[in-house]
Amino acid sequence: MTDPQRFDVVVLGSGIAGLFYALRIADRASVAVVTKKRAADSATNWAQGGIAAVQSSEDSFADHAHDTLVAGAGLCDRRVVETVVERGPAMIEALLKLGANFDAPRSDADRSTAAFDLGREGGHSHRRILHHRDTTGREIERVLLRRASTHPNITLFEDHIGVDLVTTRKLGAPGPNRVIGVYVLDSRTNEIERFASRITLLATGGAGKVYLYTSNPDIASGDGMAMAYRAGATLANMEFIQFHPTCLYHPQAKSFLISEAVRGEGGILRTQAGEPFMEHVHPLKDLAPRDIVARAIDAALKRSGDEWVVLDITHRDASYLKARFPNIYQRCLEFGIDMTREPIPVVPAAHYCCGGVRTDLSGETDVQDLFAAGEAACTGLHGANRLASNSLLEALVFAEAASRATLERLFEPAAGAPQIPPWEAGDAIESDEAVVITQNWDEIRRFMWNYVGIARSDRRLARARHRIDLLRAEITEYYWAFNLTANLVELRNLATVAQLVIECAMSRKESRGLHYNVDYPQRDDENFGQNTLIRR
């Protein structure tokens, strides 16, 4: 077996957090960016709405912070919120310097208050969403990937998936628990490679694929969260899964999101009978925070027995809709839906994990030399519910903070680290029963949707825990009996994430933000006004 590949830093993930971080340190460090598909396959690339940052003379840091705190339902860390909000303009400037393009104001009147066309989304008191039409994430990913792929100190490893973090504790070394590298599976050869590093950053994104219906790409299997948990890191608030209210409902429209910006520009949610229902639910009507909108749609569907509701923006000018939402317009048209003439059928879908690997303000976890940023992390910004379009901003702010801490650490004297031993495959053989993987994957996603979804109950959660205990035992046995594949690695991680979500949801005996338990419909600040922490 070949020797470990050595880098100053290993980054797992190639979305906005991983690439921005890599670019911030690459002039002074060697960086490996490990990504399990193509480098452009990331949740960032799918982000439609935009990035929230104070840009208008009519807006303020105080207002942005207030909106974030209100959405977070009492669990946001105010210090983190203020830090992220106040770093917003600098992060936008950094993206502009890298070559990102954001839409300009549409009129002279708009230009007098802001340099960009600013959208408004649910929970925001002002227009503060910078966007590149309706493909903002794709634009940011394009710019970052172009820079990273040509930087001499950055090496991209596509079709590689992290299997497990290597810690000093696992190797029996004395001193505090530290991450010293990663075991990585080359999906093309199914060989396990060793990456040794001084610092490791988890930027692996979310875990939407743990649910049957999700707006996330197929890569969102919670790999970083599961690896960090196995390595001994603390995770926080895993019960808070944000369900995006509006995913396109069509049998062939896999995971296609209808951006919240459509409601920001006047879209109205209606039943199939044409009845608008959000005006009876919340003062902000269709621009209420996402948890409220998702539950309202879920309740409307249960009342009517329908499979979907509709999002109606046909009252806006057709030429404007085509210019503002070209990607959504074209995608809907492919399925025979003209959004300028007819309402769009939509359903809620798992969208964003507000919990994750707990970090400090520098993005470091409680396992030394392990950092996390982006959706894989729980920084304290989102609390019990993410405010729309805050996630791209958070990823940039914490990637930058982690880069500063990393460079300081790299130029300190290094503690001795044990050699990373070769991967032990034991008596594992090639599997001829891959159906076990697909069956278990499907079962997890279905019971998570039915029992641990938008509305939960103690009984449903108990059923989910019973099922995940049985499945994890099956998956563990299969994992060690057969040679690893990318699908098997993802299945193991999904099962771990499902367990963490269930355990955290069972421990919160109240309803708050994204966690709604019909047995405890009220918020209980006295007993549950704190983060849910879970550690192996």
C-alpha positions, 0 to 999 in steps of 0.5 A: 500500500502506498504511503499517506498523501500529506497536505497542510490542510484537507478540506472535505467538500467543494461547496462555498464553505470549502472552496472559499476557505481553501482559497483563503489559505492556499497562498501559504499552505498546501490544500487537498479538496476532497469531493465525492462527485464532480467538484461542482456537485454541491448544495451551493450550486443548487442555491437559487434565492441568494445571499443575505447582506445589508446593502441598502440605506433603508436597512441596518445590521440591527434589523438583519440581526433582529430578523435572524433572532426572531426566526431562530425562536430563542436559540440563536447565539446573539454574539454569532448573529451580530458577527455574521451580519456585520461581516456581510458587506465585506463578504460580498466585497470578497466575492466581487473581487473574485469575479462574482456577478450580482444583479444590478438595480432595475430602476433609478429609484432602486439605484438611489438606495442600493448598488444591487437588485435586492430581493426579499424573502420570508422573515426579512423586514427589508429587501437584502437578498443579493442574487444572480437571477435565480441561480445565485449559488451556481454563479458563486460556485463557478467563480470559486471553482474556477479560482481553486482549480487553477491555484497551484497549491490546491489539489482537487480530488473528485470522486473521492469520499471521506470514510472516517477521520483519523484521531489520536484517540483512535490510535491510542496516542497520549494527549488531547483528542486530535484529528491528524488525517482522513481515510478516503475512498476512491470511488473509481477504484474502491481503494481506501487512501490515507490523507495526513494533514495538520488541519481538517475542515468539514464542509460536506454540506447537509443531510437532506437525503435522510428524507424521502422528499428533499430539495437537496442534491444526491450528495447530501447524506450527512457524511461530515456530521456522521464522521465528526460524531464517530470521531468524538465531536459534539453535535448540536440541534439535530432535531431542527430540520428545515422543510422548504415549503415549495418544491415543484410537485411533478413525478419527474421533477426530482428535487427541484426547488421553487425559490422563496424569492418567488413569494418575495416577488408576490407569489401567493400560496393557494389550495387547489380550489384557489383559496389563499390560506396564508393570510389566516396563518401569519401577519406576514402571510406568504412571507412568514418564516419557513417553518410556519409556511411549511406547517401551514401547507402540511395542514392544508394538505391534510384538510383537503386530502390533496397531494399538493398546493399551488404557488400563484404568481400569474398576476405579475408581468410575464416578461418580468417573471422570465427575466427574474426567474429564467431558471425556474421558468424554463424548468417548469416549462419542461414539465408543461407548466407555464408559471406566467399563465398557471400556478405552480404545484408545490409541496414541502421538502427537507431542505436544510439542517440547522444543526450540525457539528458544534463550532466556536467563532473560529469554526473549530470543533471540540476535537482539536484541529478539526474545523467545520463550516457551512451546513455541516456545522452548527455555529449558533447563527440559525437557532431553531430555524434558519432565516432565508438566505443566511446560509451562504453568508454564514458559510463565507463568514465561518470559512474566513474565520477558520482560515485565519485560525488555520494559518495561525495554527500552521505556523505554531510548533506542531505536536508529534502525530502518530503514523496513520496505519493502512486501512484494515479491511479484515475478511471483507469480500465483494458484495453480491447483495447490493439490494440490502443497501437500496432497501435500507436506504429506502426504509430510512428515508420513508420512516424519517419522512412519516415519523420525524417530518414536519409534524412529530409525536412521541409515538412516531418518534419511538417507532422511528427509534425502534426502526433505526436501532434495528437498521443500524445493527444490520448496516454495521454488520454489512459494513464490516463484512463487505468491501466498501463502496460509496453507496455503503459509506453514504448509507452508514452515514445516513443511518447515523444522522437519522439516529441523531435527529431522532434522539435530539427530537425525542429529548425536546419535549416542546414545539419550537421553530422547526421542531413541532411535536403534537404532544407538546404544542407549546414553546417551553423556555424554562425547560428547553430554552437551550441547545440540544447537545449530543456526543458519542 
